[in-house]
């Protein structure tokens, strides 16, 4: 950063000087805690602001120089923890989506199984009814054959 008194920006058309600037604090490790005047339109990802700034104090104080690495380390740790938490959240969401898919498949299979069970129960009912009717027909045949003389069939035996 250079020390200048005024700067005219060609991209946004504004002109910065000490009256239009805002007071800021540096967070860089080298100049941590050091105050300066900078363009009011400045943001880290913006090309709209001019590059004007002016230091308010001479150097970073000893406490600022000692504190800067600690703050930077803590910030880095929190940033890593936040990234880990986001990854865990994304994994949990993926696992939740997978669980919902398995639940949908299980419900579909359960529905098909219920239908197959109903069909099997219908078949069992029909087979029982057919068995009952066949026993009735055989019984009626034997009753009529014994009552009316058998129609020439005296003995039922296997050849």
CNS distance restraints for C-alpha pairs under 8 A (distance, minus, plus):
assign (resid   1 and name CA) (resid  53 and name CA) 7.41 0.50 0.50
assign (resid   2 and name CA) (resid  52 and name CA) 7.80 0.50 0.50
assign (resid   2 and name CA) (resid  53 and name CA) 7.13 0.50 0.50
assign (resid   2 and name CA) (resid  54 and name CA) 7.66 0.50 0.50
assign (resid   3 and name CA) (resid  52 and name CA) 7.51 0.50 0.50
assign (resid   3 and name CA) (resid  53 and name CA) 6.14 0.50 0.50
assign (resid   3 and name CA) (resid  54 and name CA) 5.18 0.50 0.50
assign (resid   3 and name CA) (resid  55 and name CA) 7.27 0.50 0.50
assign (resid   4 and name CA) (resid  52 and name CA) 6.37 0.50 0.50
assign (resid   4 and name CA) (resid  53 and name CA) 6.59 0.50 0.50
assign (resid   4 and name CA) (resid  54 and name CA) 6.49 0.50 0.50
assign (resid   5 and name CA) (resid  17 and name CA) 6.14 0.50 0.50
assign (resid   5 and name CA) (resid  18 and name CA) 7.25 0.50 0.50
assign (resid   5 and name CA) (resid  52 and name CA) 7.49 0.50 0.50
assign (resid   5 and name CA) (resid  53 and name CA) 7.80 0.50 0.50
assign (resid   5 and name CA) (resid  54 and name CA) 7.32 0.50 0.50
assign (resid   6 and name CA) (resid  15 and name CA) 7.22 0.50 0.50
assign (resid   6 and name CA) (resid  16 and name CA) 5.61 0.50 0.50
assign (resid   6 and name CA) (resid  17 and name CA) 4.69 0.50 0.50
assign (resid   6 and name CA) (resid  18 and name CA) 7.64 0.50 0.50
assign (resid   6 and name CA) (resid  52 and name CA) 6.58 0.50 0.50
assign (resid   7 and name CA) (resid  15 and name CA) 5.94 0.50 0.50
assign (resid   7 and name CA) (resid  16 and name CA) 5.63 0.50 0.50
assign (resid   7 and name CA) (resid  17 and name CA) 7.03 0.50 0.50
assign (resid   7 and name CA) (resid  50 and name CA) 6.88 0.50 0.50
assign (resid   7 and name CA) (resid  51 and name CA) 7.37 0.50 0.50
assign (resid   7 and name CA) (resid  52 and name CA) 5.88 0.50 0.50
assign (resid   8 and name CA) (resid  13 and name CA) 7.10 0.50 0.50
assign (resid   8 and name CA) (resid  14 and name CA) 6.27 0.50 0.50
assign (resid   8 and name CA) (resid  15 and name CA) 4.40 0.50 0.50
assign (resid   8 and name CA) (resid  16 and name CA) 6.48 0.50 0.50
assign (resid   8 and name CA) (resid  50 and name CA) 7.06 0.50 0.50
assign (resid   9 and name CA) (resid  13 and name CA) 5.45 0.50 0.50
assign (resid   9 and name CA) (resid  14 and name CA) 5.76 0.50 0.50
assign (resid   9 and name CA) (resid  15 and name CA) 6.10 0.50 0.50
assign (resid   9 and name CA) (resid  49 and name CA) 7.24 0.50 0.50
assign (resid   9 and name CA) (resid  50 and name CA) 5.27 0.50 0.50
assign (resid  10 and name CA) (resid  14 and name CA) 7.71 0.50 0.50
assign (resid  11 and name CA) (resid  48 and name CA) 6.30 0.50 0.50
assign (resid  12 and name CA) (resid  48 and name CA) 5.77 0.50 0.50
assign (resid  12 and name CA) (resid  49 and name CA) 7.27 0.50 0.50
assign (resid  15 and name CA) (resid  50 and name CA) 7.84 0.50 0.50
assign (resid  16 and name CA) (resid  20 and name CA) 5.70 0.50 0.50
assign (resid  16 and name CA) (resid  21 and name CA) 6.43 0.50 0.50
assign (resid  16 and name CA) (resid  39 and name CA) 6.24 0.50 0.50
assign (resid  16 and name CA) (resid  50 and name CA) 7.28 0.50 0.50
assign (resid  16 and name CA) (resid  52 and name CA) 6.69 0.50 0.50
assign (resid  17 and name CA) (resid  21 and name CA) 6.31 0.50 0.50
assign (resid  17 and name CA) (resid  52 and name CA) 7.69 0.50 0.50
assign (resid  18 and name CA) (resid  37 and name CA) 7.23 0.50 0.50
assign (resid  20 and name CA) (resid  39 and name CA) 7.22 0.50 0.50
assign (resid  20 and name CA) (resid  40 and name CA) 6.92 0.50 0.50
assign (resid  21 and name CA) (resid  37 and name CA) 5.80 0.50 0.50
assign (resid  21 and name CA) (resid  38 and name CA) 5.19 0.50 0.50
assign (resid  21 and name CA) (resid  39 and name CA) 4.84 0.50 0.50
assign (resid  21 and name CA) (resid  40 and name CA) 5.25 0.50 0.50
assign (resid  22 and name CA) (resid  37 and name CA) 5.49 0.50 0.50
assign (resid  22 and name CA) (resid  38 and name CA) 5.63 0.50 0.50
assign (resid  22 and name CA) (resid  39 and name CA) 6.44 0.50 0.50
assign (resid  22 and name CA) (resid  40 and name CA) 5.50 0.50 0.50
assign (resid  23 and name CA) (resid  35 and name CA) 6.96 0.50 0.50
assign (resid  23 and name CA) (resid  36 and name CA) 5.73 0.50 0.50
assign (resid  23 and name CA) (resid  37 and name CA) 4.56 0.50 0.50
assign (resid  23 and name CA) (resid  38 and name CA) 6.46 0.50 0.50
assign (resid  24 and name CA) (resid  35 and name CA) 5.70 0.50 0.50
assign (resid  24 and name CA) (resid  36 and name CA) 5.40 0.50 0.50
assign (resid  24 and name CA) (resid  37 and name CA) 5.99 0.50 0.50
assign (resid  24 and name CA) (resid  38 and name CA) 6.71 0.50 0.50
assign (resid  25 and name CA) (resid  32 and name CA) 7.73 0.50 0.50
assign (resid  25 and name CA) (resid  33 and name CA) 5.66 0.50 0.50
assign (resid  25 and name CA) (resid  34 and name CA) 5.63 0.50 0.50
assign (resid  25 and name CA) (resid  35 and name CA) 4.41 0.50 0.50
assign (resid  25 and name CA) (resid  36 and name CA) 6.22 0.50 0.50
assign (resid  26 and name CA) (resid  31 and name CA) 6.06 0.50 0.50
assign (resid  26 and name CA) (resid  32 and name CA) 5.35 0.50 0.50
assign (resid  26 and name CA) (resid  33 and name CA) 5.41 0.50 0.50
assign (resid  26 and name CA) (resid  34 and name CA) 5.34 0.50 0.50
assign (resid  26 and name CA) (resid  35 and name CA) 6.16 0.50 0.50
assign (resid  26 and name CA) (resid  36 and name CA) 7.40 0.50 0.50
assign (resid  27 and name CA) (resid  31 and name CA) 6.85 0.50 0.50
assign (resid  27 and name CA) (resid  32 and name CA) 4.70 0.50 0.50
assign (resid  27 and name CA) (resid  33 and name CA) 6.15 0.50 0.50
assign (resid  27 and name CA) (resid  34 and name CA) 7.91 0.50 0.50
assign (resid  27 and name CA) (resid  68 and name CA) 7.88 0.50 0.50
assign (resid  28 and name CA) (resid  32 and name CA) 5.08 0.50 0.50
assign (resid  28 and name CA) (resid  68 and name CA) 7.75 0.50 0.50
assign (resid  29 and name CA) (resid  65 and name CA) 7.42 0.50 0.50
assign (resid  29 and name CA) (resid  68 and name CA) 5.29 0.50 0.50
assign (resid  29 and name CA) (resid  69 and name CA) 6.52 0.50 0.50
assign (resid  29 and name CA) (resid  72 and name CA) 7.35 0.50 0.50
assign (resid  30 and name CA) (resid  65 and name CA) 7.25 0.50 0.50
assign (resid  30 and name CA) (resid  68 and name CA) 7.88 0.50 0.50
assign (resid  31 and name CA) (resid  59 and name CA) 7.57 0.50 0.50
assign (resid  31 and name CA) (resid  60 and name CA) 5.65 0.50 0.50
assign (resid  31 and name CA) (resid  64 and name CA) 7.93 0.50 0.50
assign (resid  31 and name CA) (resid  65 and name CA) 7.48 0.50 0.50
assign (resid  32 and name CA) (resid  60 and name CA) 6.59 0.50 0.50
assign (resid  32 and name CA) (resid  64 and name CA) 5.70 0.50 0.50
assign (resid  32 and name CA) (resid  65 and name CA) 6.51 0.50 0.50
assign (resid  32 and name CA) (resid  68 and name CA) 5.63 0.50 0.50
assign (resid  33 and name CA) (resid  60 and name CA) 6.56 0.50 0.50
assign (resid  33 and name CA) (resid  61 and name CA) 7.88 0.50 0.50
assign (resid  33 and name CA) (resid  64 and name CA) 5.67 0.50 0.50
assign (resid  34 and name CA) (resid  55 and name CA) 7.73 0.50 0.50
assign (resid  34 and name CA) (resid  56 and name CA) 7.85 0.50 0.50
assign (resid  34 and name CA) (resid  57 and name CA) 6.85 0.50 0.50
assign (resid  34 and name CA) (resid  59 and name CA) 6.93 0.50 0.50
assign (resid  34 and name CA) (resid  60 and name CA) 5.26 0.50 0.50
assign (resid  34 and name CA) (resid  61 and name CA) 7.74 0.50 0.50
assign (resid  34 and name CA) (resid  64 and name CA) 7.87 0.50 0.50
assign (resid  35 and name CA) (resid  55 and name CA) 6.24 0.50 0.50
assign (resid  35 and name CA) (resid  56 and name CA) 5.57 0.50 0.50
assign (resid  35 and name CA) (resid  57 and name CA) 6.45 0.50 0.50
assign (resid  36 and name CA) (resid  53 and name CA) 6.57 0.50 0.50
assign (resid  36 and name CA) (resid  54 and name CA) 5.42 0.50 0.50
assign (resid  36 and name CA) (resid  55 and name CA) 4.18 0.50 0.50
assign (resid  36 and name CA) (resid  56 and name CA) 4.92 0.50 0.50
assign (resid  36 and name CA) (resid  57 and name CA) 7.49 0.50 0.50
assign (resid  37 and name CA) (resid  53 and name CA) 5.15 0.50 0.50
assign (resid  37 and name CA) (resid  54 and name CA) 5.12 0.50 0.50
assign (resid  37 and name CA) (resid  55 and name CA) 6.38 0.50 0.50
assign (resid  37 and name CA) (resid  56 and name CA) 6.96 0.50 0.50
assign (resid  38 and name CA) (resid  42 and name CA) 7.41 0.50 0.50
assign (resid  38 and name CA) (resid  51 and name CA) 7.66 0.50 0.50
assign (resid  38 and name CA) (resid  52 and name CA) 5.79 0.50 0.50
assign (resid  38 and name CA) (resid  53 and name CA) 4.29 0.50 0.50
assign (resid  38 and name CA) (resid  54 and name CA) 6.79 0.50 0.50
assign (resid  39 and name CA) (resid  49 and name CA) 6.42 0.50 0.50
assign (resid  39 and name CA) (resid  50 and name CA) 6.23 0.50 0.50
assign (resid  39 and name CA) (resid  51 and name CA) 6.96 0.50 0.50
assign (resid  39 and name CA) (resid  52 and name CA) 5.94 0.50 0.50
assign (resid  39 and name CA) (resid  53 and name CA) 6.77 0.50 0.50
assign (resid  40 and name CA) (resid  49 and name CA) 7.65 0.50 0.50
assign (resid  41 and name CA) (resid  48 and name CA) 7.07 0.50 0.50
assign (resid  41 and name CA) (resid  49 and name CA) 4.95 0.50 0.50
assign (resid  41 and name CA) (resid  50 and name CA) 7.66 0.50 0.50
assign (resid  42 and name CA) (resid  46 and name CA) 6.62 0.50 0.50
assign (resid  42 and name CA) (resid  48 and name CA) 7.31 0.50 0.50
assign (resid  42 and name CA) (resid  49 and name CA) 4.74 0.50 0.50
assign (resid  42 and name CA) (resid  50 and name CA) 7.12 0.50 0.50
assign (resid  43 and name CA) (resid  49 and name CA) 7.46 0.50 0.50
assign (resid  60 and name CA) (resid  64 and name CA) 6.00 0.50 0.50
assign (resid  60 and name CA) (resid  65 and name CA) 6.43 0.50 0.50
assign (resid  61 and name CA) (resid  65 and name CA) 6.38 0.50 0.50
assign (resid  62 and name CA) (resid  66 and name CA) 6.17 0.50 0.50
assign (resid  63 and name CA) (resid  67 and name CA) 5.91 0.50 0.50
assign (resid  64 and name CA) (resid  68 and name CA) 5.85 0.50 0.50
assign (resid  65 and name CA) (resid  69 and name CA) 7.63 0.50 0.50
assign (resid  66 and name CA) (resid  70 and name CA) 7.54 0.50 0.50
assign (resid  67 and name CA) (resid  71 and name CA) 6.17 0.50 0.50
assign (resid  68 and name CA) (resid  72 and name CA) 6.00 0.50 0.50
assign (resid  69 and name CA) (resid  73 and name CA) 5.97 0.50 0.50
assign (resid  70 and name CA) (resid  74 and name CA) 6.14 0.50 0.50
assign (resid  71 and name CA) (resid  75 and name CA) 5.97 0.50 0.50
assign (resid  72 and name CA) (resid  76 and name CA) 6.06 0.50 0.50
assign (resid  73 and name CA) (resid  77 and name CA) 6.12 0.50 0.50
assign (resid  74 and name CA) (resid  78 and name CA) 6.12 0.50 0.50
assign (resid  75 and name CA) (resid  79 and name CA) 6.01 0.50 0.50
assign (resid  76 and name CA) (resid  80 and name CA) 6.14 0.50 0.50
assign (resid  77 and name CA) (resid  81 and name CA) 6.12 0.50 0.50
assign (resid  78 and name CA) (resid  82 and name CA) 6.03 0.50 0.50
assign (resid  79 and name CA) (resid  83 and name CA) 6.25 0.50 0.50
assign (resid  80 and name CA) (resid  84 and name CA) 6.13 0.50 0.50
assign (resid  81 and name CA) (resid  85 and name CA) 6.07 0.50 0.50
assign (resid  82 and name CA) (resid  86 and name CA) 6.13 0.50 0.50
assign (resid  83 and name CA) (resid  87 and name CA) 6.18 0.50 0.50
assign (resid  84 and name CA) (resid  88 and name CA) 6.14 0.50 0.50
assign (resid  85 and name CA) (resid  89 and name CA) 6.04 0.50 0.50
assign (resid  86 and name CA) (resid  90 and name CA) 6.10 0.50 0.50
assign (resid  87 and name CA) (resid  91 and name CA) 6.13 0.50 0.50
assign (resid  88 and name CA) (resid  92 and name CA) 6.04 0.50 0.50
assign (resid  89 and name CA) (resid  93 and name CA) 6.15 0.50 0.50
assign (resid  90 and name CA) (resid  94 and name CA) 6.18 0.50 0.50
assign (resid  91 and name CA) (resid  95 and name CA) 6.08 0.50 0.50
assign (resid  92 and name CA) (resid  96 and name CA) 6.01 0.50 0.50
assign (resid  93 and name CA) (resid  97 and name CA) 6.13 0.50 0.50
assign (resid  94 and name CA) (resid  98 and name CA) 6.15 0.50 0.50
assign (resid  95 and name CA) (resid  99 and name CA) 6.05 0.50 0.50
assign (resid  96 and name CA) (resid 100 and name CA) 6.16 0.50 0.50
assign (resid  97 and name CA) (resid 101 and name CA) 6.26 0.50 0.50
assign (resid  98 and name CA) (resid 102 and name CA) 6.25 0.50 0.50
assign (resid  99 and name CA) (resid 103 and name CA) 6.08 0.50 0.50
assign (resid 100 and name CA) (resid 104 and name CA) 6.13 0.50 0.50
assign (resid 101 and name CA) (resid 105 and name CA) 6.25 0.50 0.50
assign (resid 102 and name CA) (resid 106 and name CA) 6.06 0.50 0.50
assign (resid 103 and name CA) (resid 107 and name CA) 6.11 0.50 0.50
assign (resid 104 and name CA) (resid 108 and name CA) 6.21 0.50 0.50
assign (resid 105 and name CA) (resid 109 and name CA) 6.19 0.50 0.50
assign (resid 106 and name CA) (resid 110 and name CA) 6.02 0.50 0.50
assign (resid 107 and name CA) (resid 111 and name CA) 6.16 0.50 0.50
assign (resid 108 and name CA) (resid 112 and name CA) 6.34 0.50 0.50
assign (resid 109 and name CA) (resid 113 and name CA) 6.05 0.50 0.50
assign (resid 110 and name CA) (resid 114 and name CA) 6.16 0.50 0.50
assign (resid 111 and name CA) (resid 115 and name CA) 6.37 0.50 0.50
assign (resid 112 and name CA) (resid 116 and name CA) 6.19 0.50 0.50
assign (resid 113 and name CA) (resid 117 and name CA) 6.03 0.50 0.50
assign (resid 114 and name CA) (resid 118 and name CA) 6.18 0.50 0.50
assign (resid 115 and name CA) (resid 119 and name CA) 6.26 0.50 0.50
assign (resid 116 and name CA) (resid 120 and name CA) 6.14 0.50 0.50
assign (resid 117 and name CA) (resid 121 and name CA) 6.09 0.50 0.50
assign (resid 118 and name CA) (resid 122 and name CA) 6.19 0.50 0.50
assign (resid 119 and name CA) (resid 123 and name CA) 6.30 0.50 0.50
assign (resid 120 and name CA) (resid 124 and name CA) 6.19 0.50 0.50
assign (resid 121 and name CA) (resid 125 and name CA) 6.19 0.50 0.50
assign (resid 122 and name CA) (resid 126 and name CA) 6.24 0.50 0.50
assign (resid 123 and name CA) (resid 127 and name CA) 6.05 0.50 0.50
assign (resid 124 and name CA) (resid 128 and name CA) 6.12 0.50 0.50
assign (resid 125 and name CA) (resid 129 and name CA) 6.13 0.50 0.50
assign (resid 126 and name CA) (resid 130 and name CA) 6.05 0.50 0.50
assign (resid 127 and name CA) (resid 131 and name CA) 6.05 0.50 0.50
assign (resid 128 and name CA) (resid 132 and name CA) 6.04 0.50 0.50
assign (resid 129 and name CA) (resid 133 and name CA) 6.10 0.50 0.50
assign (resid 130 and name CA) (resid 134 and name CA) 6.05 0.50 0.50
assign (resid 131 and name CA) (resid 135 and name CA) 6.21 0.50 0.50
assign (resid 132 and name CA) (resid 136 and name CA) 6.25 0.50 0.50
assign (resid 133 and name CA) (resid 137 and name CA) 6.15 0.50 0.50
assign (resid 134 and name CA) (resid 138 and name CA) 6.15 0.50 0.50
assign (resid 135 and name CA) (resid 139 and name CA) 6.01 0.50 0.50
assign (resid 136 and name CA) (resid 140 and name CA) 6.04 0.50 0.50
assign (resid 137 and name CA) (resid 141 and name CA) 6.12 0.50 0.50
assign (resid 138 and name CA) (resid 142 and name CA) 6.29 0.50 0.50
assign (resid 139 and name CA) (resid 143 and name CA) 6.18 0.50 0.50
assign (resid 140 and name CA) (resid 144 and name CA) 6.11 0.50 0.50
assign (resid 141 and name CA) (resid 145 and name CA) 5.93 0.50 0.50
assign (resid 142 and name CA) (resid 146 and name CA) 6.13 0.50 0.50
assign (resid 143 and name CA) (resid 147 and name CA) 6.10 0.50 0.50
assign (resid 144 and name CA) (resid 148 and name CA) 5.73 0.50 0.50
assign (resid 144 and name CA) (resid 149 and name CA) 7.94 0.50 0.50
assign (resid 144 and name CA) (resid 150 and name CA) 7.46 0.50 0.50
assign (resid 145 and name CA) (resid 149 and name CA) 5.74 0.50 0.50
assign (resid 145 and name CA) (resid 150 and name CA) 4.10 0.50 0.50
assign (resid 145 and name CA) (resid 151 and name CA) 7.06 0.50 0.50
assign (resid 146 and name CA) (resid 150 and name CA) 5.75 0.50 0.50
assign (resid 150 and name CA) (resid 154 and name CA) 6.20 0.50 0.50
